[in-house]
Amino acid sequence: MDKDWLKVFIAAFFEVFWVIGLKHADTFWTWSGTALSIIISFYMMIMAGKKLPVGTVYAVFVGLGTAGTVLSETLFFGEPIKIAKLLLILMLLIGVIGLKLVTKSKHAEGAES
């Protein structure tokens, strides 16, 4: 996997933490962790956007973050599991994987010419 795509996945991973933190944080330390997750998440997304198409980076970031947040809420916070929700997340992930597969980084395009 390209290091720029790895940045997108790390950004999405931390997005899950800050989204959950916005809902559940209630102390100085939990708010600090939420703020740190926001900083890491957006920094990694911005760095990936320097080499990859910004629209694709954002779509993959949001798609993975959304799927991760929904699954985390289900696994850790008792949100009910609904088959329709799971199918929609699966469709979202298929779209995200498709975007990743058809998108080349800027340095890879330069190497071909």
Biopython code that builds the backbone (N, CA, C, O; Angstrom):
import numpy as np
from Bio.PDB.StructureBuilder import StructureBuilder

atoms = [
    (1, "MET", "N", (0.853, -1.181, 0.000)),
    (1, "MET", "CA", (0.000, 0.000, 0.000)),
    (1, "MET", "C", (0.895, 1.239, 0.000)),
    (1, "MET", "O", (1.911, 1.286, 0.694)),
    (2, "ASP", "N", (0.516, 2.207, -0.763)),
    (2, "ASP", "CA", (1.222, 3.469, -0.867)),
    (2, "ASP", "C", (1.180, 4.211, 0.478)),
    (2, "ASP", "O", (0.171, 4.162, 1.182)),
    (3, "LYS", "N", (2.266, 4.892, 0.831)),
    (3, "LYS", "CA", (2.316, 5.600, 2.119)),
    (3, "LYS", "C", (1.282, 6.713, 2.196)),
    (3, "LYS", "O", (0.827, 7.052, 3.288)),
    (4, "ASP", "N", (0.902, 7.290, 1.058)),
    (4, "ASP", "CA", (-0.113, 8.341, 1.084)),
    (4, "ASP", "C", (-1.491, 7.764, 1.408)),
    (4, "ASP", "O", (-2.282, 8.399, 2.105)),
    (5, "TRP", "N", (-1.780, 6.566, 0.904)),
    (5, "TRP", "CA", (-3.037, 5.918, 1.265)),
    (5, "TRP", "C", (-3.025, 5.505, 2.732)),
    (5, "TRP", "O", (-4.063, 5.537, 3.393)),
    (6, "LEU", "N", (-1.878, 5.125, 3.236)),
    (6, "LEU", "CA", (-1.768, 4.783, 4.653)),
    (6, "LEU", "C", (-2.132, 5.992, 5.508)),
    (6, "LEU", "O", (-2.776, 5.846, 6.547)),
    (7, "LYS", "N", (-1.725, 7.182, 5.077)),
    (7, "LYS", "CA", (-2.084, 8.411, 5.796)),
    (7, "LYS", "C", (-3.595, 8.597, 5.847)),
    (7, "LYS", "O", (-4.139, 9.026, 6.865)),
    (8, "VAL", "N", (-4.275, 8.272, 4.745)),
    (8, "VAL", "CA", (-5.737, 8.390, 4.715)),
    (8, "VAL", "C", (-6.359, 7.421, 5.716)),
    (8, "VAL", "O", (-7.283, 7.789, 6.441)),
    (9, "PHE", "N", (-5.863, 6.190, 5.762)),
    (9, "PHE", "CA", (-6.404, 5.201, 6.691)),
    (9, "PHE", "C", (-6.130, 5.593, 8.148)),
    (9, "PHE", "O", (-6.983, 5.389, 9.011)),
    (10, "ILE", "N", (-4.962, 6.146, 8.423)),
    (10, "ILE", "CA", (-4.663, 6.622, 9.782)),
    (10, "ILE", "C", (-5.589, 7.781, 10.141)),
    (10, "ILE", "O", (-6.099, 7.852, 11.259)),
    (11, "ALA", "N", (-5.803, 8.687, 9.192)),
    (11, "ALA", "CA", (-6.707, 9.818, 9.422)),
    (11, "ALA", "C", (-8.114, 9.324, 9.746)),
    (11, "ALA", "O", (-8.756, 9.833, 10.665)),
    (12, "ALA", "N", (-8.588, 8.346, 9.001)),
    (12, "ALA", "CA", (-9.928, 7.799, 9.244)),
    (12, "ALA", "C", (-9.996, 7.085, 10.589)),
    (12, "ALA", "O", (-11.009, 7.163, 11.285)),
    (13, "PHE", "N", (-8.925, 6.393, 10.953)),
    (13, "PHE", "CA", (-8.866, 5.713, 12.250)),
    (13, "PHE", "C", (-9.043, 6.719, 13.389)),
    (13, "PHE", "O", (-9.816, 6.484, 14.317)),
    (14, "PHE", "N", (-8.320, 7.838, 13.310)),
    (14, "PHE", "CA", (-8.439, 8.847, 14.357)),
    (14, "PHE", "C", (-9.751, 9.609, 14.274)),
    (14, "PHE", "O", (-10.212, 10.162, 15.274)),
    (15, "GLU", "N", (-10.362, 9.645, 13.086)),
    (15, "GLU", "CA", (-11.676, 10.276, 12.965)),
    (15, "GLU", "C", (-12.694, 9.555, 13.841)),
    (15, "GLU", "O", (-13.535, 10.191, 14.476)),
    (16, "VAL", "N", (-12.617, 8.241, 13.874)),
    (16, "VAL", "CA", (-13.536, 7.464, 14.710)),
    (16, "VAL", "C", (-13.416, 7.912, 16.163)),
    (16, "VAL", "O", (-14.429, 8.081, 16.841)),
    (17, "PHE", "N", (-12.195, 8.105, 16.648)),
    (17, "PHE", "CA", (-11.990, 8.514, 18.034)),
    (17, "PHE", "C", (-12.546, 9.897, 18.315)),
    (17, "PHE", "O", (-13.183, 10.113, 19.346)),
    (18, "TRP", "N", (-12.307, 10.852, 17.390)),
    (18, "TRP", "CA", (-12.795, 12.186, 17.713)),
    (18, "TRP", "C", (-14.296, 12.307, 17.567)),
    (18, "TRP", "O", (-14.917, 13.086, 18.290)),
    (19, "VAL", "N", (-14.902, 11.561, 16.654)),
    (19, "VAL", "CA", (-16.362, 11.610, 16.533)),
    (19, "VAL", "C", (-17.007, 11.026, 17.788)),
    (19, "VAL", "O", (-17.954, 11.598, 18.328)),
    (20, "ILE", "N", (-16.497, 9.894, 18.248)),
    (20, "ILE", "CA", (-17.014, 9.304, 19.484)),
    (20, "ILE", "C", (-16.721, 10.225, 20.663)),
    (20, "ILE", "O", (-17.545, 10.375, 21.566)),
    (21, "GLY", "N", (-15.530, 10.845, 20.647)),
    (21, "GLY", "CA", (-15.178, 11.776, 21.721)),
    (21, "GLY", "C", (-16.116, 12.955, 21.799)),
    (21, "GLY", "O", (-16.435, 13.413, 22.897)),
    (22, "LEU", "N", (-16.570, 13.464, 20.662)),
    (22, "LEU", "CA", (-17.504, 14.591, 20.687)),
    (22, "LEU", "C", (-18.805, 14.235, 21.399)),
    (22, "LEU", "O", (-19.446, 15.100, 21.997)),
    (23, "LYS", "N", (-19.190, 12.981, 21.338)),
    (23, "LYS", "CA", (-20.420, 12.539, 21.992)),
    (23, "LYS", "C", (-20.202, 12.177, 23.461)),
    (23, "LYS", "O", (-21.051, 12.461, 24.306)),
    (24, "HIS", "N", (-19.057, 11.547, 23.763)),
    (24, "HIS", "CA", (-18.885, 10.951, 25.087)),
    (24, "HIS", "C", (-17.900, 11.675, 26.011)),
    (24, "HIS", "O", (-17.841, 11.352, 27.198)),
    (25, "ALA", "N", (-17.140, 12.628, 25.515)),
    (25, "ALA", "CA", (-16.144, 13.300, 26.361)),
    (25, "ALA", "C", (-16.833, 14.149, 27.426)),
    (25, "ALA", "O", (-17.795, 14.865, 27.146)),
    (26, "ASP", "N", (-16.316, 14.053, 28.664)),
    (26, "ASP", "CA", (-16.904, 14.848, 29.748)),
    (26, "ASP", "C", (-15.871, 15.308, 30.778)),
    (26, "ASP", "O", (-16.229, 15.950, 31.765)),
    (27, "THR", "N", (-14.603, 14.989, 30.560)),
    (27, "THR", "CA", (-13.553, 15.449, 31.466)),
    (27, "THR", "C", (-12.465, 16.138, 30.644)),
    (27, "THR", "O", (-12.460, 16.078, 29.414)),
    (28, "PHE", "N", (-11.555, 16.785, 31.346)),
    (28, "PHE", "CA", (-10.449, 17.448, 30.673)),
    (28, "PHE", "C", (-9.662, 16.460, 29.807)),
    (28, "PHE", "O", (-9.309, 16.779, 28.672)),
    (29, "TRP", "N", (-9.388, 15.275, 30.331)),
    (29, "TRP", "CA", (-8.563, 14.302, 29.620)),
    (29, "TRP", "C", (-9.278, 13.715, 28.409)),
    (29, "TRP", "O", (-8.655, 13.496, 27.370)),
    (30, "THR", "N", (-10.571, 13.459, 28.528)),
    (30, "THR", "CA", (-11.282, 12.931, 27.367)),
    (30, "THR", "C", (-11.426, 14.001, 26.284)),
    (30, "THR", "O", (-11.362, 13.692, 25.094)),
    (31, "TRP", "N", (-11.620, 15.261, 26.695)),
    (31, "TRP", "CA", (-11.657, 16.342, 25.701)),
    (31, "TRP", "C", (-10.285, 16.563, 25.077)),
    (31, "TRP", "O", (-10.182, 16.881, 23.892)),
    (32, "SER", "N", (-9.229, 16.394, 25.872)),
    (32, "SER", "CA", (-7.871, 16.522, 25.333)),
    (32, "SER", "C", (-7.597, 15.427, 24.299)),
    (32, "SER", "O", (-7.013, 15.691, 23.248)),
    (33, "GLY", "N", (-8.017, 14.210, 24.602)),
    (33, "GLY", "CA", (-7.857, 13.108, 23.656)),
    (33, "GLY", "C", (-8.652, 13.350, 22.381)),
    (33, "GLY", "O", (-8.195, 13.029, 21.284)),
    (34, "THR", "N", (-9.828, 13.910, 22.529)),
    (34, "THR", "CA", (-10.648, 14.235, 21.360)),
    (34, "THR", "C", (-9.956, 15.288, 20.504)),
    (34, "THR", "O", (-9.893, 15.155, 19.282)),
    (35, "ALA", "N", (-9.439, 16.333, 21.140)),
    (35, "ALA", "CA", (-8.741, 17.395, 20.401)),
    (35, "ALA", "C", (-7.493, 16.849, 19.710)),
    (35, "ALA", "O", (-7.226, 17.193, 18.559)),
    (36, "LEU", "N", (-6.736, 16.011, 20.392)),
    (36, "LEU", "CA", (-5.547, 15.410, 19.792)),
    (36, "LEU", "C", (-5.928, 14.526, 18.591)),
    (36, "LEU", "O", (-5.230, 14.518, 17.577)),
    (37, "SER", "N", (-7.021, 13.796, 18.712)),
    (37, "SER", "CA", (-7.485, 12.961, 17.598)),
    (37, "SER", "C", (-7.887, 13.812, 16.392)),
    (37, "SER", "O", (-7.628, 13.433, 15.249)),
    (38, "ILE", "N", (-8.516, 14.955, 16.644)),
    (38, "ILE", "CA", (-8.885, 15.862, 15.546)),
    (38, "ILE", "C", (-7.627, 16.360, 14.843)),
    (38, "ILE", "O", (-7.559, 16.374, 13.613)),
    (39, "ILE", "N", (-6.638, 16.765, 15.625)),
    (39, "ILE", "CA", (-5.395, 17.296, 15.050)),
    (39, "ILE", "C", (-4.697, 16.233, 14.201)),
    (39, "ILE", "O", (-4.318, 16.501, 13.060)),
    (40, "ILE", "N", (-4.529, 15.036, 14.750)),
    (40, "ILE", "CA", (-3.855, 13.957, 14.011)),
    (40, "ILE", "C", (-4.650, 13.600, 12.760)),
    (40, "ILE", "O", (-4.078, 13.440, 11.681)),
    (41, "SER", "N", (-5.950, 13.477, 12.902)),
    (41, "SER", "CA", (-6.798, 13.078, 11.791)),
    (41, "SER", "C", (-6.708, 14.067, 10.634)),
    (41, "SER", "O", (-6.487, 13.664, 9.492)),
    (42, "PHE", "N", (-6.874, 15.345, 10.917)),
    (42, "PHE", "CA", (-6.854, 16.328, 9.844)),
    (42, "PHE", "C", (-5.454, 16.545, 9.289)),
    (42, "PHE", "O", (-5.298, 16.804, 8.096)),
    (43, "TYR", "N", (-4.440, 16.443, 10.132)),
    (43, "TYR", "CA", (-3.064, 16.569, 9.634)),
    (43, "TYR", "C", (-2.756, 15.464, 8.619)),
    (43, "TYR", "O", (-2.217, 15.728, 7.544)),
    (44, "MET", "N", (-3.103, 14.235, 8.973)),
    (44, "MET", "CA", (-2.832, 13.114, 8.077)),
    (44, "MET", "C", (-3.640, 13.239, 6.781)),
    (44, "MET", "O", (-3.135, 12.930, 5.702)),
    (45, "MET", "N", (-4.882, 13.688, 6.887)),
    (45, "MET", "CA", (-5.701, 13.853, 5.682)),
    (45, "MET", "C", (-5.124, 14.949, 4.786)),
    (45, "MET", "O", (-5.086, 14.789, 3.566)),
    (46, "ILE", "N", (-4.684, 16.037, 5.363)),
    (46, "ILE", "CA", (-4.098, 17.136, 4.584)),
    (46, "ILE", "C", (-2.805, 16.678, 3.907)),
    (46, "ILE", "O", (-2.574, 16.991, 2.739)),
    (47, "MET", "N", (-1.967, 15.944, 4.628)),
    (47, "MET", "CA", (-0.715, 15.451, 4.042)),
    (47, "MET", "C", (-0.987, 14.480, 2.880)),
    (47, "MET", "O", (-0.285, 14.506, 1.869)),
    (48, "ALA", "N", (-1.995, 13.639, 3.029)),
    (48, "ALA", "CA", (-2.342, 12.712, 1.940)),
    (48, "ALA", "C", (-2.881, 13.484, 0.740)),
    (48, "ALA", "O", (-2.640, 13.100, -0.404)),
    (49, "GLY", "N", (-3.609, 14.569, 0.996)),
    (49, "GLY", "CA", (-4.182, 15.377, -0.076)),
    (49, "GLY", "C", (-3.146, 16.104, -0.911)),
    (49, "GLY", "O", (-3.456, 16.586, -2.001)),
    (50, "LYS", "N", (-1.929, 16.190, -0.418)),
    (50, "LYS", "CA", (-0.864, 16.823, -1.200)),
    (50, "LYS", "C", (-0.406, 15.936, -2.353)),
    (50, "LYS", "O", (0.105, 16.439, -3.353)),
    (51, "LYS", "N", (-0.585, 14.620, -2.225)),
    (51, "LYS", "CA", (-0.131, 13.683, -3.257)),
    (51, "LYS", "C", (-1.284, 12.977, -3.966)),
    (51, "LYS", "O", (-1.116, 12.503, -5.089)),
    (52, "LEU", "N", (-2.434, 12.902, -3.335)),
    (52, "LEU", "CA", (-3.596, 12.223, -3.904)),
    (52, "LEU", "C", (-4.679, 13.253, -4.215)),
    (52, "LEU", "O", (-4.670, 14.339, -3.636)),
    (53, "PRO", "N", (-5.603, 12.943, -5.106)),
    (53, "PRO", "CA", (-6.697, 13.879, -5.389)),
    (53, "PRO", "C", (-7.520, 14.168, -4.126)),
    (53, "PRO", "O", (-7.958, 13.250, -3.433)),
    (54, "VAL", "N", (-7.715, 15.431, -3.849)),
    (54, "VAL", "CA", (-8.351, 15.843, -2.595)),
    (54, "VAL", "C", (-9.770, 15.280, -2.475)),
    (54, "VAL", "O", (-10.166, 14.830, -1.400)),
    (55, "GLY", "N", (-10.523, 15.300, -3.550)),
    (55, "GLY", "CA", (-11.892, 14.782, -3.498)),
    (55, "GLY", "C", (-11.934, 13.310, -3.130)),
    (55, "GLY", "O", (-12.780, 12.883, -2.345)),
    (56, "THR", "N", (-11.028, 12.545, -3.693)),
    (56, "THR", "CA", (-10.966, 11.117, -3.391)),
    (56, "THR", "C", (-10.505, 10.891, -1.959)),
    (56, "THR", "O", (-11.049, 10.038, -1.256)),
    (57, "VAL", "N", (-9.500, 11.655, -1.523)),
    (57, "VAL", "CA", (-9.013, 11.536, -0.138)),
    (57, "VAL", "C", (-10.157, 11.805, 0.834)),
    (57, "VAL", "O", (-10.366, 11.054, 1.786)),
    (58, "TYR", "N", (-10.890, 12.879, 0.585)),
    (58, "TYR", "CA", (-11.980, 13.234, 1.498)),
    (58, "TYR", "C", (-13.077, 12.171, 1.487)),
    (58, "TYR", "O", (-13.594, 11.810, 2.544)),
    (59, "ALA", "N", (-13.437, 11.669, 0.311)),
    (59, "ALA", "CA", (-14.482, 10.650, 0.228)),
    (59, "ALA", "C", (-14.078, 9.374, 0.966)),
    (59, "ALA", "O", (-14.885, 8.791, 1.690)),
    (60, "VAL", "N", (-12.838, 8.945, 0.782)),
    (60, "VAL", "CA", (-12.359, 7.740, 1.472)),
    (60, "VAL", "C", (-12.284, 7.985, 2.975)),
    (60, "VAL", "O", (-12.684, 7.129, 3.765)),
    (61, "PHE", "N", (-11.777, 9.141, 3.370)),
    (61, "PHE", "CA", (-11.676, 9.528, 4.784)),
    (61, "PHE", "C", (-13.044, 9.481, 5.459)),
    (61, "PHE", "O", (-13.202, 8.860, 6.510)),
    (62, "VAL", "N", (-14.022, 10.134, 4.856)),
    (62, "VAL", "CA", (-15.358, 10.192, 5.445)),
    (62, "VAL", "C", (-16.023, 8.815, 5.423)),
    (62, "VAL", "O", (-16.675, 8.428, 6.392)),
    (63, "GLY", "N", (-15.862, 8.075, 4.325)),
    (63, "GLY", "CA", (-16.476, 6.753, 4.237)),
    (63, "GLY", "C", (-15.949, 5.793, 5.287)),
    (63, "GLY", "O", (-16.720, 5.126, 5.977)),
    (64, "LEU", "N", (-14.624, 5.729, 5.403)),
    (64, "LEU", "CA", (-14.038, 4.834, 6.412)),
    (64, "LEU", "C", (-14.352, 5.304, 7.823)),
    (64, "LEU", "O", (-14.623, 4.491, 8.707)),
    (65, "GLY", "N", (-14.317, 6.603, 8.034)),
    (65, "GLY", "CA", (-14.641, 7.152, 9.356)),
    (65, "GLY", "C", (-16.076, 6.865, 9.746)),
    (65, "GLY", "O", (-16.358, 6.516, 10.892)),
    (66, "THR", "N", (-16.985, 7.013, 8.791)),
    (66, "THR", "CA", (-18.393, 6.733, 9.063)),
    (66, "THR", "C", (-18.603, 5.265, 9.390)),
    (66, "THR", "O", (-19.269, 4.929, 10.369)),
    (67, "ALA", "N", (-18.036, 4.394, 8.573)),
    (67, "ALA", "CA", (-18.173, 2.959, 8.823)),
    (67, "ALA", "C", (-17.565, 2.583, 10.170)),
    (67, "ALA", "O", (-18.161, 1.825, 10.934)),
    (68, "GLY", "N", (-16.385, 3.111, 10.458)),
    (68, "GLY", "CA", (-15.733, 2.810, 11.730)),
    (68, "GLY", "C", (-16.518, 3.325, 12.925)),
    (68, "GLY", "O", (-16.585, 2.656, 13.957)),
    (69, "THR", "N", (-17.109, 4.502, 12.801)),
    (69, "THR", "CA", (-17.890, 5.074, 13.896)),
    (69, "THR", "C", (-19.152, 4.262, 14.145)),
    (69, "THR", "O", (-19.487, 3.973, 15.294)),
    (70, "VAL", "N", (-19.846, 3.896, 13.090)),
    (70, "VAL", "CA", (-21.073, 3.102, 13.243)),
    (70, "VAL", "C", (-20.750, 1.739, 13.864)),
    (70, "VAL", "O", (-21.450, 1.283, 14.769)),
    (71, "LEU", "N", (-19.693, 1.097, 13.376)),
    (71, "LEU", "CA", (-19.321, -0.206, 13.936)),
    (71, "LEU", "C", (-18.859, -0.085, 15.386)),
    (71, "LEU", "O", (-19.165, -0.953, 16.203)),
    (72, "SER", "N", (-18.133, 0.969, 15.713)),
    (72, "SER", "CA", (-17.694, 1.178, 17.093)),
    (72, "SER", "C", (-18.870, 1.427, 18.026)),
    (72, "SER", "O", (-18.912, 0.898, 19.137)),
    (73, "GLU", "N", (-19.824, 2.232, 17.573)),
    (73, "GLU", "CA", (-21.017, 2.488, 18.384)),
    (73, "GLU", "C", (-21.779, 1.186, 18.647)),
    (73, "GLU", "O", (-22.324, 0.981, 19.731)),
    (74, "THR", "N", (-21.807, 0.318, 17.645)),
    (74, "THR", "CA", (-22.499, -0.960, 17.806)),
    (74, "THR", "C", (-21.744, -1.879, 18.759)),
    (74, "THR", "O", (-22.341, -2.490, 19.646)),
    (75, "LEU", "N", (-20.430, -1.975, 18.573)),
    (75, "LEU", "CA", (-19.632, -2.904, 19.375)),
    (75, "LEU", "C", (-19.407, -2.442, 20.811)),
    (75, "LEU", "O", (-19.428, -3.257, 21.732)),
    (76, "PHE", "N", (-19.190, -1.135, 21.011)),
    (76, "PHE", "CA", (-18.766, -0.656, 22.327)),
    (76, "PHE", "C", (-19.837, 0.106, 23.106)),
    (76, "PHE", "O", (-19.718, 0.260, 24.322)),
    (77, "PHE", "N", (-20.879, 0.583, 22.427)),
    (77, "PHE", "CA", (-21.854, 1.424, 23.114)),
    (77, "PHE", "C", (-23.283, 0.904, 23.006)),
    (77, "PHE", "O", (-24.230, 1.616, 23.340)),
    (78, "GLY", "N", (-23.444, -0.335, 22.539)),
    (78, "GLY", "CA", (-24.748, -0.979, 22.566)),
    (78, "GLY", "C", (-25.762, -0.475, 21.557)),
    (78, "GLY", "O", (-26.960, -0.699, 21.730)),
    (79, "GLU", "N", (-25.318, 0.191, 20.519)),
    (79, "GLU", "CA", (-26.231, 0.624, 19.458)),
    (79, "GLU", "C", (-26.810, -0.632, 18.801)),
    (79, "GLU", "O", (-26.063, -1.566, 18.510)),
    (80, "PRO", "N", (-28.116, -0.674, 18.563)),
    (80, "PRO", "CA", (-28.698, -1.884, 17.975)),
    (80, "PRO", "C", (-28.172, -2.161, 16.561)),
    (80, "PRO", "O", (-27.933, -1.241, 15.779)),
    (81, "ILE", "N", (-28.003, -3.432, 16.260)),
    (81, "ILE", "CA", (-27.540, -3.853, 14.941)),
    (81, "ILE", "C", (-28.761, -4.047, 14.049)),
    (81, "ILE", "O", (-29.683, -4.792, 14.381)),
    (82, "LYS", "N", (-28.745, -3.364, 12.916)),
    (82, "LYS", "CA", (-29.830, -3.511, 11.950)),
    (82, "LYS", "C", (-29.223, -3.954, 10.625)),
    (82, "LYS", "O", (-28.187, -3.438, 10.206)),
    (83, "ILE", "N", (-29.862, -4.899, 9.977)),
    (83, "ILE", "CA", (-29.332, -5.442, 8.727)),
    (83, "ILE", "C", (-29.238, -4.358, 7.661)),
    (83, "ILE", "O", (-28.289, -4.343, 6.878)),
    (84, "ALA", "N", (-30.203, -3.459, 7.623)),
    (84, "ALA", "CA", (-30.171, -2.376, 6.630)),
    (84, "ALA", "C", (-28.933, -1.500, 6.843)),
    (84, "ALA", "O", (-28.280, -1.103, 5.878)),
    (85, "LYS", "N", (-28.616, -1.206, 8.081)),
    (85, "LYS", "CA", (-27.441, -0.385, 8.395)),
    (85, "LYS", "C", (-26.163, -1.092, 7.951)),
    (85, "LYS", "O", (-25.277, -0.467, 7.369)),
    (86, "LEU", "N", (-26.068, -2.383, 8.222)),
    (86, "LEU", "CA", (-24.891, -3.145, 7.821)),
    (86, "LEU", "C", (-24.741, -3.195, 6.301)),
    (86, "LEU", "O", (-23.632, -3.076, 5.782)),
    (87, "LEU", "N", (-25.845, -3.368, 5.595)),
    (87, "LEU", "CA", (-25.795, -3.395, 4.135)),
    (87, "LEU", "C", (-25.372, -2.041, 3.570)),
    (87, "LEU", "O", (-24.603, -1.981, 2.610)),
    (88, "LEU", "N", (-25.863, -0.977, 4.151)),
    (88, "LEU", "CA", (-25.473, 0.361, 3.689)),
    (88, "LEU", "C", (-23.999, 0.637, 3.953)),
    (88, "LEU", "O", (-23.327, 1.247, 3.122)),
    (89, "ILE", "N", (-23.490, 0.198, 5.098)),
    (89, "ILE", "CA", (-22.062, 0.354, 5.391)),
    (89, "ILE", "C", (-21.243, -0.465, 4.397)),
    (89, "ILE", "O", (-20.203, -0.005, 3.927)),
    (90, "LEU", "N", (-21.696, -1.653, 4.078)),
    (90, "LEU", "CA", (-21.007, -2.488, 3.095)),
    (90, "LEU", "C", (-20.959, -1.790, 1.735)),
    (90, "LEU", "O", (-19.917, -1.788, 1.079)),
    (91, "MET", "N", (-22.066, -1.203, 1.310)),
    (91, "MET", "CA", (-22.088, -0.456, 0.048)),
    (91, "MET", "C", (-21.118, 0.720, 0.095)),
    (91, "MET", "O", (-20.408, 0.989, -0.874)),
    (92, "LEU", "N", (-21.093, 1.415, 1.227)),
    (92, "LEU", "CA", (-20.180, 2.544, 1.399)),
    (92, "LEU", "C", (-18.729, 2.085, 1.277)),
    (92, "LEU", "O", (-17.929, 2.726, 0.597)),
    (93, "LEU", "N", (-18.395, 0.993, 1.925)),
    (93, "LEU", "CA", (-17.027, 0.474, 1.873)),
    (93, "LEU", "C", (-16.648, -0.010, 0.474)),
    (93, "LEU", "O", (-15.500, 0.139, 0.055)),
    (94, "ILE", "N", (-17.598, -0.584, -0.243)),
    (94, "ILE", "CA", (-17.322, -0.991, -1.627)),
    (94, "ILE", "C", (-16.983, 0.238, -2.467)),
    (94, "ILE", "O", (-16.062, 0.197, -3.283)),
    (95, "GLY", "N", (-17.715, 1.322, -2.273)),
    (95, "GLY", "CA", (-17.420, 2.564, -2.985)),
    (95, "GLY", "C", (-16.064, 3.133, -2.618)),
    (95, "GLY", "O", (-15.331, 3.607, -3.486)),
    (96, "VAL", "N", (-15.727, 3.092, -1.350)),
    (96, "VAL", "CA", (-14.432, 3.597, -0.883)),
    (96, "VAL", "C", (-13.294, 2.775, -1.479)),
    (96, "VAL", "O", (-12.305, 3.334, -1.954)),
    (97, "ILE", "N", (-13.431, 1.456, -1.454)),
    (97, "ILE", "CA", (-12.397, 0.591, -2.026)),
    (97, "ILE", "C", (-12.276, 0.842, -3.525)),
    (97, "ILE", "O", (-11.170, 0.878, -4.064)),
    (98, "GLY", "N", (-13.398, 1.015, -4.188)),
    (98, "GLY", "CA", (-13.374, 1.315, -5.609)),
    (98, "GLY", "C", (-12.648, 2.612, -5.910)),
    (98, "GLY", "O", (-11.849, 2.670, -6.844)),
    (99, "LEU", "N", (-12.914, 3.654, -5.135)),
    (99, "LEU", "CA", (-12.212, 4.927, -5.323)),
    (99, "LEU", "C", (-10.713, 4.760, -5.143)),
    (99, "LEU", "O", (-9.924, 5.320, -5.904)),
    (100, "LYS", "N", (-10.321, 3.989, -4.137)),
    (100, "LYS", "CA", (-8.899, 3.787, -3.889)),
    (100, "LYS", "C", (-8.248, 3.043, -5.053)),
    (100, "LYS", "O", (-7.128, 3.359, -5.454)),
    (101, "LEU", "N", (-8.952, 2.064, -5.586)),
    (101, "LEU", "CA", (-8.383, 1.251, -6.659)),
    (101, "LEU", "C", (-8.219, 2.019, -7.970)),
    (101, "LEU", "O", (-7.298, 1.732, -8.734)),
    (102, "VAL", "N", (-9.081, 2.976, -8.242)),
    (102, "VAL", "CA", (-9.000, 3.696, -9.510)),
    (102, "VAL", "C", (-8.230, 5.006, -9.419)),
    (102, "VAL", "O", (-8.086, 5.703, -10.423)),
    (103, "THR", "N", (-7.734, 5.355, -8.237)),
    (103, "THR", "CA", (-7.031, 6.620, -8.057)),
    (103, "THR", "C", (-5.534, 6.382, -7.940)),
    (103, "THR", "O", (-5.086, 5.533, -7.170)),
    (104, "LYS", "N", (-4.772, 7.138, -8.709)),
    (104, "LYS", "CA", (-3.317, 7.054, -8.644)),
    (104, "LYS", "C", (-2.788, 8.295, -7.922)),
    (104, "LYS", "O", (-3.388, 9.367, -7.993)),
    (105, "SER", "N", (-1.671, 8.140, -7.236)),
    (105, "SER", "CA", (-1.045, 9.299, -6.582)),
    (105, "SER", "C", (-0.317, 10.130, -7.617)),
    (105, "SER", "O", (0.008, 9.639, -8.698)),
    (106, "LYS", "N", (-0.059, 11.387, -7.291)),
    (106, "LYS", "CA", (0.597, 12.300, -8.220)),
    (106, "LYS", "C", (2.005, 11.840, -8.585)),
    (106, "LYS", "O", (2.419, 11.975, -9.736)),
    (107, "HIS", "N", (2.749, 11.296, -7.613)),
    (107, "HIS", "CA", (4.111, 10.869, -7.925)),
    (107, "HIS", "C", (4.098, 9.608, -8.792)),
    (107, "HIS", "O", (5.038, 9.393, -9.558)),
    (108, "ALA", "N", (3.064, 8.769, -8.695)),
    (108, "ALA", "CA", (2.968, 7.585, -9.552)),
    (108, "ALA", "C", (2.642, 7.995, -10.985)),
    (108, "ALA", "O", (3.151, 7.394, -11.931)),
    (109, "GLU", "N", (1.796, 9.014, -11.153)),
    (109, "GLU", "CA", (1.472, 9.493, -12.502)),
    (109, "GLU", "C", (2.697, 10.087, -13.167)),
    (109, "GLU", "O", (2.914, 9.902, -14.364)),
    (110, "GLY", "N", (3.502, 10.805, -12.384)),
    (110, "GLY", "CA", (4.719, 11.427, -12.931)),
    (110, "GLY", "C", (5.734, 10.386, -13.362)),
    (110, "GLY", "O", (6.498, 10.619, -14.299)),
    (111, "ALA", "N", (5.755, 9.247, -12.697)),
    (111, "ALA", "CA", (6.721, 8.201, -13.025)),
    (111, "ALA", "C", (6.379, 7.509, -14.344)),
    (111, "ALA", "O", (7.260, 6.989, -15.029)),
    (112, "GLU", "N", (5.075, 7.510, -14.695)),
    (112, "GLU", "CA", (4.666, 6.839, -15.921)),
    (112, "GLU", "C", (5.035, 7.617, -17.169)),
    (112, "GLU", "O", (5.259, 7.022, -18.223)),
    (113, "SER", "N", (5.103, 8.951, -17.067)),
    (113, "SER", "CA", (5.359, 9.744, -18.275)),
    (113, "SER", "C", (6.816, 9.959, -18.556)),
    (113, "SER", "O", (7.166, 10.609, -19.541)),
]
sb = StructureBuilder()
sb.init_structure("model")
sb.init_model(0)
sb.init_chain("A")
sb.init_seg("    ")
for serial, (resi, resn, name, xyz) in enumerate(atoms, 1):
    if name == "N":
        sb.init_residue(resn, " ", resi, " ")
    sb.init_atom(name, np.array(xyz, "f"), 0.0, 1.0, " ", f" {name:<3s}", serial, name[0])
structure = sb.get_structure()
